[in-house]
């Protein structure tokens, strides 16, 4: 992170390239997250309810407490690291502090809501399917915004490096 704080992204092409490659990897993770969601359900409340509560028509069982706990255990850690990394990279950009605070908060809240939404559908009430869908959409949009902001900042730094080298 010293890379951003000291302004080295304006001077170090290799570091800039490595961070951009990391962001490309995260973009693939973002795509696969959406693909996994749509593999199990869609943006209709009934599909979410069927996924978590089971469906006689589809011969599926309700999600078990243990299965959901195992998924949550992994997701809470991995999403926490992902969001921490992306928000930390975004904090070092030239964008406004208000945008940074708003987007960081939105991303953390939507990640927690997305994880909790399934639990709410399964163990509280099926009407939380709307909450789960909204949380998933907000998470995907906020992660995409973080990616785009950091990529835009790094691309701007690359242009500045080229201009300085040409002078």
N, C-alpha and C positions, 0 to 999 in steps of 0.2 A: 504494500500500500504506500510505502515511501515513494514509490514510482509516481504516484499522483501528487502527493503532498509537496514534493520538491520540484514538481514540474518536469520531471524526467521524461514524461510521455511526449514532451515536445522535442526532446533531444535524442531519445533512444529508440531507434526504429525496431530493433529486435524485441525489446520489451513490449512495445506497442503491438507488434505482430503477435507475440505470444498471448497477450490479453485478448486480442481479437480472435485468435484461434480458440481460446477458452470460451469466449462468448458464442462462437459457432457451435461448439459442443453443447453449450447450454441451450442454444436454439433448437438443436436436435432433441434434447431432453424435453423442451417445451412442446415440441410436436408429438413426441411419443406419449407425453402426459395426456394430451387431447385424444390421441388414438386409443389409449387404454380406457379412458372414460367412455368413449363412443363404442368401444368393443363390448362393454357391459351394459350400457344404457344410452339414452339420448336425452334431449332437452324437454321431454314430457314428464310430468310428475308420475304418471303410471309406470313408466320404465324404471324410475328410481325406486318407487315403492316395490315393484316386482323384484328388483335386484336385491334390495335389503330384506324384504319380508318374504321372499320366495313367491313362486307362481305355480299354481296347479296346472294351468294351461301350458306352461313351458317346462313342467316337471323339475322345477328348481326349489331347493330348500332355502329357508331363511339363513342369513349370514349368522354364523355362530359368534358368541361372545369372544371365545378364544381366537378365532380367525380374525375378527376385527381388531382385537387387542394386538395381535402380532403385526398386522398391517399398520396400525397406528403407531406402534413402537418404532418401527422403521421410518415411517413417514414423518413423524414429529422431529426426529433427528435430521433426516436428510433434507427436508424442506426448511428446517431452521438454518442449516448450513448454507443451502442455496440462497435463501432470502438474505441472510447475513452478508454473504459474499456480494450479491448483486447490489444491495442497498449500500454497502460500504464502497463499492466501485462508483456508484452514482453520487455519493456524498463528495467525492473528489472531483466532480465535474464543475463546469462554470454555470450550471443552471441555478435558478433562484433557490434560496433556502426554503421558501414556502412550498415550492414544488417538491423539493427533496423530503420535507417533513410529511407532506400530504401523501406522496406516493409510497414512502417507506411505511407509514402507518397503514395505508390501504392494503399493501402487500402482506404485511404481517397479519392483519386482521382477516383478510380473505383466505390466507393459508390455514389459519386456525379454524375459521368457519367451514372451509371445505372439508377439513378432517372431522370436525365435530358434526357436520351435517348428516353424515351417514349414521352416526350414533343416535342422533335425534330421531331420524326416520325409523331406525330399527327398534329403539327402546323407549321412545317418548310418544310420538304420534306420526302417522303417515303424512300429515299435512306439512311436515318439515321438508318434504321433497322439494317444495318451491324454494326453500332456504338453501338446500343442497345445490340446486341448479344455479341459483343466483351467486352462491359462493364460488362455485366452479368457474362461472363466467368471469367474475371479478378477479379471481386468481389468475386466470389465463390472460386477461387484459392487463393486469398490473405487472405480471412478469414480462409480457411483451413490451410494455412501456419502459420498464427498467432496461431491458436489452437494447431497445432502440436508442434510449438516451445515452447509455454508455458507449454504444457503437458510434453514434453521431459525434460524441465528444472525442473519441479516439480518431475517427476519420478526419475531423477538423484539425487535430494535432498533427496528423500525417501530412495534411496539406500545408500546414505552417512549416513543418520540417523541410518539405520540398522547396517551398518558397525561400526559406532562409538559406538552404544549400545553393539555390540558384543565384543568390545575391553575392 
